[in-house]
Each structure stands twice: as structure tokens, then as C-alpha cells.
């Protein structure tokens, strides 16, 4: 989530860490069947344009919250249409 409060250099470093994680093979080891994608929610289309200038990765996608909420879709449907997989936020129960 980007609320347009950080300078682009800070976000570029974060994006570089995401790509390093993917390229290291660690993501593939943890989630061998799932594609690697990072979805960044931000404030405006103009902000998206500026953020797209600081990364060349096709694995980092951008959208505004307004765009995301435009239609009443459950998140699993929206993400699956765009090739994302939602990971469960619920931790496993201890046995």
C-alpha cells in the first residue's frame, strides 16, 4: 500500500528487494506452484505512472484503491482474473 508519503527512491529499494527475493529462488521454494506478483495499491493514476518509471519488472503491478473497489467483486475473483493467488491470512492451528 502506497499512500504517496514515501519518496520514489524508498519504493524503488522495496521493489528491488521483492525482485531479489524472487530471483534468489526463495519464493519458488516456498510456493512452487504459484506465480510471483506484487500488487501495489496507490493513490492516483499519476502516482502509478511515476512508480512505473522506477521499476522495469513485469511482476510488480499497480492500481488505485478506487480502481480496485469500482466493482463489487470478492477479492479472490478479482485476483484470479489478474493472475494473482491470495494466500490465507489465517495461521495454522497448533496441534
Secondary structure, DSSP 8 states (H G I E B T S, - for coil): ---S-S-HHHHHHHHHHHHHHHHTTHHHHH-TTS---EEEEES-HHHHHHHHTT---TTEEEEEHHHHHSS---HHHHHHHTT------S-----
